[in-house]
Amino acid sequence: MRGLFAAAGVAAALAVGAIAWGAGAAEPAAPAQPKSRADWPTERVIVIGRRGNVRDWLAGHTLRGSEGFADGSAPSDIPSRSEYPWQVYYGYDGKIEARFRKIGARVPHAPMEELDYVETGTWRVNDEGDVCQSINRVGWGVELCYYLERRGNRVAMYYTSCGAFNRCYPGRLGPEGELVKGRAFTR
């Protein structure tokens, strides 16, 4: 009988502790467009195993948003921070089509102007659940990997592997935007 009362006491203590743990201060509101991992709210959810099926999140969807230049590690209020429109369709077959607009020259030493690019490449999900992608004519086709954070249809991709890019670092915000079902480019 004493064991039954001890078990009931332990269960009551755990219940009181759980209530006290959940009674913490409210999380601050996250901005509409995150610029760093700190801008995303932290959820108190315990998930055993994976954070969701990242492949299902992306396959057959277009990410429409923005990407930063190599100096994108600067906060958004710093003048050196620059972004450009970035759209990528993630095919079910592991292929991607990327469309973006940024300043460049049509031929070496020509005047700089805004150019539209359409490039292709591949994508996969690695053993850690990160999305790794390689775009043939972007960054010399080097594979980059990202940790994804998702809030509804908004996705932020943070670098976990930068390949040979010397100004990139793990944790920096990469592509960010809205996931739209289908091949849904706006330009």
C-alpha positions in Angstrom: 0.0 0.0 0.0 2.9 2.4 0.8 4.2 1.9 -2.8 0.8 3.0 -4.2 0.9 6.2 -2.1 4.5 6.9 -3.1 3.6 6.4 -6.8 0.6 8.8 -6.5 2.9 11.4 -4.8 5.4 11.2 -7.6 2.7 11.6 -10.2 1.3 14.6 -8.4 4.7 16.2 -8.1 5.3 15.7 -11.9 1.9 17.2 -12.7 2.7 20.3 -10.5 6.1 20.6 -12.1 4.6 20.4 -15.6 2.1 23.1 -14.8 4.8 25.4 -13.4 7.1 24.8 -16.5 4.2 25.8 -18.8 3.4 28.9 -16.9 6.5 30.8 -18.2 6.5 34.2 -19.8 4.9 34.6 -23.2 7.2 34.3 -26.2 7.9 37.6 -28.1 6.2 38.0 -31.4 8.3 37.1 -34.4 8.7 39.6 -37.3 6.9 38.8 -40.6 10.1 38.3 -42.5 12.9 36.7 -40.4 16.5 37.8 -40.9 18.2 35.5 -38.4 17.3 32.3 -36.5 16.6 34.4 -33.4 13.6 36.0 -35.2 11.7 32.7 -35.3 9.6 31.8 -32.2 10.6 28.9 -30.1 7.9 26.3 -29.6 7.9 24.1 -26.5 7.1 20.9 -28.3 9.0 17.7 -27.7 9.4 15.7 -30.9 11.1 12.3 -30.8 13.0 11.6 -34.0 12.7 14.1 -36.9 11.4 17.7 -37.2 8.9 16.8 -40.0 9.3 15.4 -43.5 11.4 18.1 -45.1 11.2 16.3 -48.5 7.4 16.5 -48.4 7.6 20.2 -47.5 9.6 21.0 -50.7 8.8 18.4 -53.4 6.4 19.8 -55.9 6.6 23.3 -54.4 8.1 26.7 -55.3 9.9 28.8 -52.7 9.3 32.4 -53.6 11.2 35.0 -51.6 14.7 36.4 -51.4 18.4 35.4 -51.0 21.3 37.5 -49.7 24.6 38.2 -51.5 27.8 37.0 -49.9 27.5 40.0 -47.6 24.1 38.8 -46.5 25.5 38.0 -43.1 25.0 41.7 -42.1 21.8 42.6 -40.3 19.0 44.0 -42.5 19.5 47.6 -41.2 23.2 47.7 -42.3 23.6 49.4 -45.7 26.0 46.6 -46.9 23.1 44.1 -46.6 21.7 43.3 -50.0 19.1 40.8 -51.2 17.7 39.8 -54.5 14.5 38.1 -55.6 14.9 34.3 -55.4 12.5 31.6 -56.6 13.2 27.8 -56.7 10.9 25.0 -57.9 11.8 21.7 -56.1 10.8 18.8 -58.4 9.8 15.4 -57.2 12.7 13.9 -59.2 15.4 15.8 -57.2 15.8 18.5 -59.8 15.4 22.2 -59.2 14.8 25.2 -61.4 16.0 28.6 -59.9 15.0 32.0 -61.1 16.5 35.2 -59.7 17.3 38.7 -60.6 20.5 40.4 -59.6 23.1 42.9 -60.9 25.6 41.5 -63.4 27.3 42.0 -66.8 26.2 40.2 -69.9 29.8 39.8 -71.0 33.1 40.5 -69.1 33.8 44.2 -68.6 30.4 45.2 -69.9 28.2 47.7 -68.1 26.5 46.3 -65.0 22.7 46.0 -65.1 19.9 44.0 -63.6 19.7 40.6 -65.2 17.2 37.8 -65.0 18.7 34.3 -64.5 17.2 30.9 -65.0 19.4 28.0 -63.8 18.9 24.3 -63.0 20.4 21.9 -60.5 19.7 19.2 -58.0 18.5 18.8 -54.5 18.3 16.1 -51.8 17.7 15.7 -48.1 20.8 14.4 -46.2 21.0 12.1 -43.2 20.6 15.0 -40.8 17.4 16.2 -42.5 19.0 19.2 -44.1 18.2 20.2 -47.7 21.3 20.2 -49.9 21.2 21.8 -53.3 23.6 22.4 -56.1 22.8 24.9 -58.9 25.0 24.3 -61.9 26.0 27.9 -62.7 25.6 29.4 -59.3 28.6 29.2 -57.0 30.3 26.9 -59.5 27.8 24.2 -58.7 29.0 23.7 -55.2 26.6 21.9 -53.0 25.2 24.0 -50.1 23.1 22.5 -47.3 20.4 24.3 -45.2 18.5 23.7 -42.0 14.8 24.6 -42.7 12.5 26.3 -40.2 8.9 26.4 -41.2 6.0 28.5 -39.9 2.8 27.8 -41.9 3.8 28.4 -45.6 6.8 30.6 -44.6 10.2 28.9 -44.7 13.7 30.2 -43.7 16.8 28.2 -44.8 19.9 28.5 -42.7 23.3 27.4 -44.0 24.7 24.2 -42.3 27.3 23.5 -45.0 28.9 26.2 -47.2 31.1 24.2 -49.5 33.9 26.4 -50.7 32.2 29.8 -50.1 34.6 31.7 -47.8 32.1 34.4 -46.7 29.3 32.0 -45.8 29.0 30.5 -42.4 26.7 27.9 -40.7 23.7 29.6 -39.2 23.5 32.5 -41.6 20.1 33.0 -43.2 20.0 31.9 -46.8 16.9 31.8 -48.9 13.7 32.9 -47.2 10.1 33.1 -48.4 6.8 31.5 -49.0 6.2 27.9 -50.2 3.6 27.7 -53.0 2.3 24.4 -54.3 3.3 23.6 -57.9 5.6 25.2 -60.3 4.6 28.8 -59.5 7.1 31.4 -60.7 6.0 35.0 -60.7 8.3 36.1 -63.5 
